[in-house]
Amino acid sequence: MRIGEISQRLRDAKELPDKARSALEDRLAAELDSAVEAAERAPEEPVEELLKYVTSPVEASPP
């Protein structure tokens, strides 16, 4: 289920008033903007480190 669908269901059930939805959307937008700014300010990782926590080391096959 997508966020839009959940939001619509909550509005239809009168569980998410427009004012609360608007406040939540504003808060989420601010949090996303802050995260993007932090990521853009962060130093770039060296190329050698990019896969450090993505892949496992290849182990030798048993004899």
N, C-alpha and C positions, 0 to 999 in steps of 0.2 A: 504494500500500500504506500502511496506517495504522500508527501507532506501536504500537498494541496488537497488530496482526497480526505485526509484526516482532518484538516482544517475545516473543510466543507461539512463533514459529518458533525463536527463539534458545533459549528454555527447552526446547522439545521436542528440540532438537539438543544440549542440555546445554552450550551455549556461554554461557549467561547464568544463573549460579546465583542463587537467590532473594536471597542476601545482597548480591550485586553489583547486582542489579536494584533492591533497596530503597535502597542507597546512591546509586545513580544518580538514582532518583526524588527522594530527599531533596535532592540537590545541585541538580537542576533546579528543584524547588519553591523553594528558597532563592534561586536566581538570578532566577526569575520574580518572587518577592516583592520582591527588591531593585530590579528594573527598574520595577515598579509604583510602589514608594515614590519612586524618583527622578523618575518621570514626574509623580506627584502633587505633588512639591515644586517642580517646574520652573515658571517663570512662564508664564502663558498668552500665546500669540502674539496680536498685534493682528489683528483681522479682516482688515485690508488685506493682511496677509502670508500668510494661510492657503493661497492658491493659488499662491504665488510659485514653487515648484518642482514644481508639479503640471501646470500647463498651459503651453503655448508662446504667445508673443505672436502675435496675429493679424497676418499681413502683408498689405499692400495687394495687391490683385489686379493682375497685369500689365496695362498698357493695351491 
